[in-house]
Amino acid sequence: MIYVTKTFLPPLEEYTARLRGMWDRNQVTNNGPLVQELEARLREQFGVAHALFVSNGTIAIQLALHALGIGGEVITTPFSYVATTSSLLWERCTPVFTDIDPVTLCLDPARIEAAITPRTEAILATHVYGIPCDVEAIAAIAARHKLRVIYDAAHAFGVELGGQSLLRFGDVSTLSFHATKLFHTVEGGAIVTDDDALAHKLTLARSFGHLGDDHFQLGINGKSSEMHAAMGLTVLPHVPALVAGRRHVTELYDARLRGSALERPRIPAGVTYSYAYYPVLLPGEQALLDVRAALHEAGVQPRRYFYPSLNRLPYLQGAPCPVSESAALRALCLPLYPDLADADVHRICDVILAVLAR
Ligand SMILES: Cc1ncc(COP(=O)(O)O)c(C=O)c1O
């Protein structure tokens, strides 16, 4: 079976070599040296002042909302993973969905201002599939209306815009290091910011709100462990090779599928992409279901990512977002991982093209 992704596991000896020191120190969690080393590497890589390693990408968003004191309306994208919206609801915020740009599938800045009310406090936008939002337009709107900007950058590890990390934009960016991601720590995530005061609040909030016996603020347990940090430190040096492998598979898909009825979201100029996903948009939902059935029969498991459009979640009443709803009915992520064989990519494309030709 070929799945939509395959977790990269580094050579076992590289991982266990890092665990040896941990066994010697007998420190397995609570901001140990491996967590500190991973955070230092991430700061360096992103060119930011603070990168806090947390237990997953969902708690990263929730901690960011909490530390920024956001509790009212938040303008957000309907085309993302459910965690973007559920984090808002869990933090008792009100998600206000505005539609996406049909070309990048990210929040469309042209639609944001009409949705701003006196209760609006922030914009939570996703760099979907690692494709950058229009960060300049969003920054201008946020400045005009004094709104905070949080980027759900769960897909954006390794993406650069204008020669700098995409994670540098907005008040704060959150990452997921889940095992399905390009860079992973099995489970994990990070919160990235240049704001010292915010980082201080986040550091406390991540760890119950206290330092020793001194209690400063409300907190939660969002810490991660030395074992997870060890995995991250071991995976990190492999990332350039992983990106190169993904790029090869992406270019092969592109060559085979060019000229077909499939649409692809466009990556704007000035972006160094990470090849995190290979999404395609089918002409309609029936075509998607037909292609998916044929791929299943061929032993291939693509993923409807993202479905449904989040304004349509059964436990909320979101305003209509026709562009996102159409994309959610038609979007399919094809298998993409560095050691996916060329022959398998050809086989997947043969199946898709045969269905589209029917
Ligand atoms: C866009 C987006 N946001 C948030 C998350 C949540 O991350 P995690 O699974 O690490 O909690 C994901 C995970 O897939 C995601 O794709």
The ligand as a MOL file (V3000), in Angstrom:
LIG
                    3D

  0  0  0     0  0            999 V3000
M  V30 BEGIN CTAB
M  V30 COUNTS 16 16 0 0 0
M  V30 BEGIN ATOM
M  V30 1 C -2.7260 23.3970 9.2130 0
M  V30 2 C -2.5790 22.5980 10.4630 0
M  V30 3 N -2.7310 23.2150 11.6420 0
M  V30 4 C -2.5680 22.5600 12.8160 0
M  V30 5 C -2.2590 21.2150 12.8460 0
M  V30 6 C -2.1490 20.5270 14.1620 0
M  V30 7 O -0.8730 20.0250 14.4020 0
M  V30 8 P -0.6570 18.7900 15.4170 0
M  V30 9 O -1.1500 17.5600 14.7230 0
M  V30 10 O 0.8170 18.7690 15.6460 0
M  V30 11 O -1.4330 19.0920 16.6600 0
M  V30 12 C -2.0800 20.5340 11.6430 0
M  V30 13 C -1.7360 19.0930 11.6690 0
M  V30 14 O -1.7730 18.3900 10.7110 0
M  V30 15 C -2.2560 21.2320 10.4230 0
M  V30 16 O -2.1210 20.6170 9.2420 0
M  V30 END ATOM
M  V30 BEGIN BOND
M  V30 1 1 1 2
M  V30 2 1 2 3
M  V30 3 2 2 15
M  V30 4 2 3 4
M  V30 5 1 4 5
M  V30 6 1 5 6
M  V30 7 2 5 12
M  V30 8 1 6 7
M  V30 9 1 7 8
M  V30 10 2 8 9
M  V30 11 1 8 10
M  V30 12 1 8 11
M  V30 13 1 12 13
M  V30 14 1 12 15
M  V30 15 2 13 14
M  V30 16 1 15 16
M  V30 END BOND
M  V30 END CTAB
M  END
